[in-house]
Amino acid sequence: MPPKAKFKKEEITAAALQLVRERGPKALTARALGLRLGSSACPVFTVFASMEEVQEAVLCAAREVYKGYVDRGLALSPAFKGVGMQYIQFAIDEPKLFQLLFMAEHEKVPELADVLQLIDESYERILSSITDGYGLTRPRAERLYRHLWIYSHGIATLCATGMCRFEAEEIGRLLTEVFTGLLPLMAARTPTEAPSQENTQKG
């Protein structure tokens, strides 16, 4: 008969998440987690088969924390700016979790066009805040999203690593300036695009 679990899976995951929050992903070892739980490492492995499983559970828990920030951002107006603000706020409030989710090395480096869908489970909801809010086609909305993510990620990384400090008002102003500069460019029809049916009828 296998030994009875001393801790529930949720308890171990919560302790592991808190450990990463305080000391970073590399601090998550079996010994450190056992100490955080007030025991040896053995009880961990009555619930999890390996530390890789623990790490995956922490990733899922961290994504849920981040998702709460996305939800709050999408509830703001304008929603797309709200998401950008909350992305940076997540980096400020949870720098170690931000590093875990958005600054980790990848074995296979994705293309820029694919990276957001790979790292953010809320990609479609965020993209909809652009297509619905500004009437852009999906390809144009995706381009705008990538531009703003690169900029927001730069600010967030500076905050998460302690390289620079920004006030909320300044962050909002910077995001607005970049967005308002890019939006007309994304909305403009290029010479290679066919005019819309409406424009053709008007002509």
Secondary structure as GFF3:
##gff-version 3
##sequence-region A 1 203
A	DSSP	alpha_helix	9	23	.	.	.	ID=ss1
A	DSSP	three_ten_helix	25	27	.	.	.	ID=ss2
A	DSSP	alpha_helix	30	37	.	.	.	ID=ss3
A	DSSP	three_ten_helix	42	46	.	.	.	ID=ss4
A	DSSP	alpha_helix	51	74	.	.	.	ID=ss5
A	DSSP	alpha_helix	79	93	.	.	.	ID=ss6
A	DSSP	alpha_helix	95	102	.	.	.	ID=ss7
A	DSSP	alpha_helix	112	119	.	.	.	ID=ss8
A	DSSP	alpha_helix	123	134	.	.	.	ID=ss9
A	DSSP	alpha_helix	138	160	.	.	.	ID=ss10
A	DSSP	alpha_helix	168	187	.	.	.	ID=ss11
A	DSSP	alpha_helix	197	202	.	.	.	ID=ss12
###
